């Protein structure tokens, strides 16, 4: 599962990009903003735009975290 390493909206705000500005200038779509707000992964196009706006690599923004499932066998 992909998770954010940083507070994306806070980082955007520090870089001068409020959610209003993101919407008005069509930098990120409403769905992408809502997904970020909820901690859900965004698509490649939105991630590309985030990298550009924040001057970061994808690995600075997201990380892969293994999800435990009910089918996982526990070993002691």
N, C-alpha and C positions, 0 to 999 in steps of 0.2 A: 504494500500500500504506500502511496506517495503522501508525504507530509511536508509541511512548510517548516524550514529551518529558522525562518525569520518572521516577524510580524510584517507581512507584506504591505498592508494598508498604512501602517505607521511609517515604514520605510519610504513608501511613495509620498506620504505627507511631508516627511523630512526633505524629500527631493523636490518639493513644490507642487506635487500632484494630488489635489483633493479629489474625492470621488465625483464631485460636481464637474471639475475640470476634465477628469477622465471621460465622463459622459459627454459633456459639451463638445470637446475636441475629438470625440469618437476614437479615443486612444484604446479604450477597453470597453467591451460591450457590457450591458447590464448583467447578463448571465455570468460572465467572468467575475465581475465585482461581487456578486452575491455568492458565488462558489468560493472565492477567496475569503469572504467574510465568514462563511460557514466552515472553512478549513478543508473544503473539498478540492480535489485536483482539477486544474483547468486544462484546456486543450493546448496543443502545440503552438497555435497562432498567438494565443493570449500569453503563453509563456515566453515566446519570442519577443513580444512587445514589452513584457515586464523586464526581460534581460536588457533590452535597449534603454528603457526609461531609467532603470536603476544602475546601469553600467555594471552588470553582474553576469556571471555564468550560471546556467541552470543549476549546477551543483551547489551554488551559494544560496539558492532560493528553496530548492526541494531536496528531499532525501527519500530513499526507499527504506521502509520499516516493515519487517516481516510480520504478517498477521497470524496470530494463533487462531486455529479453527477448532471446532468441537471434535473433528476427526483426528486431530493430532494425538499421538500416543505419548503419554508421559512416561519417562524413564527415571528411575530413582537410583 
